[in-house]
């Protein structure tokens, strides 16, 4: 089988891009007789090591990773060029790893699209900066579903959210998974950790809670700071620091960076203990996870929650929202709270800070659970879904 794959979101710095890079790499490494044809608008030099991969690069006025954001739009001519490239190619099936970079495929060609979640439909007021952005996103998702024979998603919770808020039939949705990149493994190299923390402007030895991800409203970072402030006001977290790791901009979607920064600057008790690191390399992220007392995942919804499983691979417990996919992913490696309940967030922070025995137990649980999630397993599930469609 010759499987066509949209690779135009390969360079995305957020979850879409990470999923695409790690899943496709694992897919190409499987022992199969299949061939893979990637359609892209930028060169991918790392593909030369795979004999079962061909690349068709289509000229574009702007790369998809610049154009396919909420406050912009892609050129119809660019998408037409991609459509024609697919239509001319002798592929048996077309797979889109993210609806983010979807473009129309020939109707007679079996097609699968990945919807990572339905957060934009569930909480549109927390995602979009304008009605135009919301309309264009909704239109793209509806067209992608209409153009596809099957939908792939990454958790049972995401599947239910897609059914409830997008309206896709459950019978059309298959589940694969996500996983940590093999780079994410606990390190005890104190020199490396100290250097990474210094690059992130974090104190060398202070106990730290780390958040990793976008600074978007649905991530509930104001709620996390509310809980942190309340724990601090009770005198229970006064030596603890918090690192908010992620790009300040929202890539066209809403970002809370300005309001979060203003809030922290206005509070003398937070000013020296809440750190906005900006983007951090994966190598440094390993050190930040490994040296943290916990990673925080306070969001109202997640399709999977990749930072949680990355942190777990580094033996780091998770302070986790009890909504969305997080309980499904984190399992017994975290403390759970209602993200709408500030007292619950504060209490979970206090508990993880003060209860050393609990931290050690959760750390051991994290190391035991993380290996259940591998990109090889995700690639095998994805390929099985693609094969099933092509053979029906």
Number of C-alpha atoms within 10 A of each C-alpha: 14 17 21 25 22 23 28 29 29 23 18 19 13 14 17 20 20 19 24 21 19 21 25 22 17 17 21 20 13 13 7 11 8 14 16 22 21 23 21 23 23 20 12 15 8 8 15 11 9 12 10 16 17 15 18 18 17 18 13 17 11 14 18 26 20 15 17 21 18 22 19 14 14 19 16 10 11 19 19 14 16 25 17 15 16 24 15 10 12 12 18 13 22 25 24 26 28 23 21 25 24 24 20 18 24 15 12 9 17 19 27 27 26 25 24 27 25 23 21 18 19 17 15 17 15 19 22 23 16 14 11 13 20 19 12 15 22 16 11 17 19 14 15 25 20 13 21 22 16 20 27 24 25 22 25 19 22 23 26 20 23 25 17 15 15 19 11 18 13 13 9 14 21 20 18 20 23 26 27 23 20 11 13 21 19 20 16 12 11 12 10 15 22 18 15 21 20 12 12 20 13 23 14 15 11 15 17 24 27 27 27 25 19 26 26 20 21 23 23 21 23 18 19 24 20 17 23 28 19 20 22 19 13 11 11 18 21 15 12 17 20 25 23 23 21 19 20 19 16 19 20 17 21 21 23 20 21 11 11 17 14 11 15 18 14 10 11 10 14 19 14 13 19 23 20 21 18 18 17 17 9 12 12 17 25 23 25 31 31 24 27 22 25 31 27 27 30 28 24 20 26 24 24 27 26 22 22 31 30 25 31 33 29 27 31 32 34 33 26 26 27 20 18 23 23 28 19 15 23 25 15 19 28 31 25 22 21 16 24 15 13 21 17 16 29 25 18 21 25 20 17 23 20 13 10 12 10 16 23 16 14 23 25 17 20 27 21 15 19 23 13 11 17 19 22 20 18 22 23 17 17 22 18 13 18 21 15 10 15 15 6 5
